[in-house]
Amino acid sequence: MEYMSAPQAAEKWGISERRVQILCKENRIPGASKLGYMWLIPKDAEKPVDGRLKRT
């Protein structure tokens, strides 16, 4: 399986690197794992739905 880093995911999804780290810490990105200080995110991972937005 291929992985991307938090900065790569942030650029791909159009959000901040810090937000990606928080999503990983909250287990909202399936398959994400931490190696030392760096998060490894599967390249085929989808951007999690933002729970702060209201869906109608």
N, C-alpha and C positions, 0 to 999 in steps of 0.2 A: 504494500500500500504506500502511496506517495503522500507526503505531508507538506504543509506550508506553515510558516511562522505567523505569529500574531500580527506583525506589521504587514505581511502579504495579504492576510485575510482582511485586515482593515482597509487596505487599498481596494481590494476586490469588491468588498461590500459597501464601501463609501461611508464607513464609520471610523471612529478613533481607535487607535491601538489599545488604549485603556479600556474602552467599552468591550472590545474583543476579549481582553483578559478577564473582565468581570463575567462575561457570558461563559467563559471556560470554567471559571471558579464556581459558578452556580450550576454547572453541569447542563447547560442549555445547548451545548454543541456536542452531538453524539460522536464518540470516538476521539475526542480531544484528550490529550494526556500531557502531563508536565514532565519535562526532562531537565532537571536542575532548576534554573530560573526561567526556562523557555517553554512556552506552550507549543505543542505539535498538534496541528489541526488537519484532518484528512482533506486532501485537495478537492474531493467531491462533496464536501459538507455544504449544506444549505445555510443561508443566513437565517438565524432564528427570528421568529415573529416578535415584533416589539410589543410587549404586553402593556405598554403605557398608552397605546392608541386604542380608541374606541372603535369597535367593528359594528356596523349596522346591517 
